Amino acid sequence: MGRKGINCTLGAIALPLALVAAPVPGGAAETSLWMQPSIFDTPGGLKESLRDAGINLDVWVTEFGQGIISGDGEKGIEWGGKGDILATFDGERLGLWQGLSVFVHQEVIWGEDANNRGDGSIIPVNTALAFPRLGGSDQELSISVTQAFGPRASVSVGKFNMLDPASRVPIMGGGGLDTFMNTAFAAPISGVTPPYIVGAMATYKTDPAVFTLMVYDPRNAQDPDVVRDPFADGVTTSLSVTMPTRVFGRQGYYGARGVYSSKDGLDLAAIPELLLPPESADVQDKDGYWYGSISAQQYLWQDADNPGVGWGVFGQLALSDGNPNPFSWSVLAGIGGTGGLPGRDLDRWGIGYFHYGFSNDLKQGLEELNIGLNDESGIEAFYNLALAPWLRVSADLQWIDPATPDKENAVIGALRTQIKF
């Protein structure tokens, strides 16, 4: 990015800081500005009026400065940003019927990112700027329609952005916008679920567990052919169960997931989460594939008056057939949460470790082409400072032992600013 682009990016980061720092006439107005969830979410304002009419609208702008501090690859800071427009339409309030809702998510990316800068890592170090870019576009639109059948059951159909459910995972969070940035944490890679899917999702809540059944096209839905001709290459079925529990009075979530696809072979182009060499597509060929995982999130401390404030541990262990799935296994674990320091109930923080074991079939196939591939592991730590509910500034540091042989261990640093309008 040129000097002008850097200056514009720095200006976008500095402006909200100046807004917060500037004095606001009147104590009540100052309190309101600091406490409201977004800049324009004022009592009696436009966003409140829209919600009353059945439209919940959010606009987020997130700016990144990220670069390689040590190791191989291009040094220097890469500046880029992402805009998210999220709208939920309530069918009943809009004059249709009870339980109907439509969710729309428009993404736009600009500038540069620190992914694939020669450090040798295969898993993207910046999730928010990796998607939808790694699928060949800097913008993507997802639309899904949901019908709820009472408080326990719902069915959704459409095109789904899988970063959205990842962002709602307790403790660890996800999506790359306000918690971990590396895709290993922000959107753990399964090899069987593309970042964008076309299909259906059904959820049923019982007293001990929540069951989620997904049926979707195994291809990345950024390809227009997937939308025009879904399930042309097979069907992927995923069943997951999540059991909310309490340990010593503190919330925990324990889950398991199993996936099977009937797709013949796995087109590695359908896994834009990985920065694999193009030749890898020639060494993965098999009818059907499977994947399974278990996961846990357990709070160790929670605010008695506000259960959303707390910190705890998380972890996930995953296994697959290793062919055509590029992974044989993966593990991640860490600690993090929201708050924990006096007066800092909105701050988010975390530190975690991951290891992804690549398929032996993939390694051996690439070796025949004189291309080496190891496993990849790393550690990431971040602290997200909430200057206001609508303004966050976070620092992020990653240490990566890259999958590309003969590459030094890399240290990658980042600063991130998010504004919610």
Buried (B, 14 or more C-beta within 10 A) or exposed (E): BEEEBBEBBEEBBEEBEEBEEEEBEEEEEEEBBBEBEBBBBBEEEEBEEEBEEBBBBBBBBBBBBBBBBBBBBEEEBBBBBBBBBBBBBBBEBBEBEEBBBBBBBBBBBBBBBBBBBBBBBBBBBBBBBBBBBBBEEBEBBBBBBBBBEEEEBBBBBBBBBBBBBBBEBBBBBBBBBBBBBBBBBBBBBBBBBBBBBBBBBBBBBEEEBBBBBBBBBBBBBBBEEBBEEBBEBBBBBBBBBBBBEEEEEBBBBBBBBEBBBBBBBBBBBBBBBBBBEEBBBEBBEBEBBEBBBEBBBBBBEBEEEEEEBBBBBBBBBBBBBBBBBBBBBBBBBBBBBBBBEEEBBBBBBBBBBBBBBBBEBBBEBBEEEEBEBBBBBBBBBBBBBBBBBBBBBBEBBBBBBBBBEEBBBBBBBBBBBBBBB
